[in-house]
Amino acid sequence: MNNKAIIAMSGGVDSSAAAYLMKEKGYDIIGVTLKLFDNDDAGIREKTCCSLSDVEDAKSVAKRLGIRHYTFNFKDDFRENVIGRFICAYEQCRTPNPCIDCNRYIKFQKLGSRARELDCDYVATGHYARIEKENGRFLLKRGIDPRKDQSYVLYSLTQEQLAHTLFPLGGMTKDEVRKIAEEQGFINAKKRDSQDICFVPDGDYASFIERYTGKSYPNGNFVDMDGNILGEHKGLIRYTIGQRKGLGLALPKPMYVCRIDTDRNEVVLGDDADLFSKSLDAYDINLIAADRLDAPINVAAKTRYSQKLASTRVWQTGEDSIHVEFDEPQRAITPGQAVVLYDGDTVVGGGVIK
C-alpha cells in the first residue's frame, strides 16, 4: 500500500484536525470537500454544511497545511442515494437515518472510488471511531470519547472499505481535537458542530419533503388503540413512532404515536407503556466481525444513535436478515432506523429495522 490518502474536509473542526494528524503521520494527503446539494434546490435559505463559507474554511485549512484541495460535485449521487432514500422511507412511514446512507453510498463508496482514480490508497475522515485488524479481519470499534462515538452510523462499512479507511480521531476526545485546531490557528477552531440533518437544518422533515417533491399528503384520522377516532392528522409523513408533541390534539392525557397504518391512512395513538417491545427484525444487514452468525449470540444493541446499549440475544434468520430479542423491553423501536450490535467496543454489525 502507498501512503497517499484523500481526507474528506467538510470545513468543520474535526476533519481539519484529522487532516493535520494525517500529515503529521507522514501521509501524502489531498483535501476534498464534497458538494452534495444546492441550498436553493432544497428550498433552504439559511447557512448549512454545504455553504460556500464551509468550502472556504476547508480551503483555508488546506492552504495552512500546504496540501492540495479539491471540491467534488457529488450532487447527483447524493440526490439519488441520500435524499431520494430519505423521502422514500418517509412516504412508506419509516424513519430513516440519512447520515448512515451518506456514509455508505457517498463518503465510502463514491469517494472511495474517486480515491482509487487519484491513486490514493486510503479515505480518511474526521469520524470518532477506530479500525483495528485482528486475526486477518478488520474490526470497527467505538471511539474512545463516549460523547462523540460515531460507530453507529458506520456499521455498513465492508471489509474492503475498512481496509482502505483511516479514522485519525478515533483515539481522541473532542477537547483534544479542539486544542489541535486552536494550536494550529485554524479558522474554524471554535466552529460549532452541526446538529441537524444537513439538507433539513430546521428539522421540519415534512415541509422539506413537500417542497422537494411538490406533492401533498392526505389528511386522515388519529385513532386510539381500540380504533376510536380522536381527531384528524395532517399527512402520515409528519409522524414517527414515539412522537408526543406536534399532534395538534386536545387530549385528556399524554398520548404517543404507537403505530402508523398506511393502508387505512391512520396514526394510532396510545400510552407510553404501549411503546415498549422486546424484539425486532432487521433486513439489509451488514456484518463486520463475522461473515455470518452461525449460532445465536449474546451482544449489546441500540436502535437509535443516542440510545444506551441494551443486552440482547441475536440470530441470523436469512442471508440478509436478523432477529433481535432484548432482555428488557425497549421504548419506541422504529421502522427505518438502524439496529447496531456491539460486543464490548467492537461493532458486530447492524441492519435496518423492519
Buried (B, 14 or more C-beta within 10 A) or exposed (E): EEEBBBBBBBBBBBBBBBBBBBBEEEBBBBBBBBEBBEBEEBEBEEEBBBBEEBBBBBBBBBEBBEBEBBBBEBBEBBBEBBBEBBBEBBBBBBBBBBBBBBBBBBBBBBBBEBBEEEEBBBBBBBBBBBBEEEEEEBBBBBBBBEEBBBBBBBBBBBEEBBBBBBBBBBEBBBEEBBBBBEEBEBBBBEBEEBEEBBBBBEEEBBBBBBBBEEEEBEEBBBBBEEEEEBBEBBBBBBBBBBBEEEBEEEEEEEBBBBBBBEEEBBBBBBEBEBBBEEEBBBEEBBBBBEEEBEEEBEBBBBBBBEBEEBEBBBEBBEEEBBBBBBEEEBBBBBBBBBBBBBBEBBBBBBBBBB
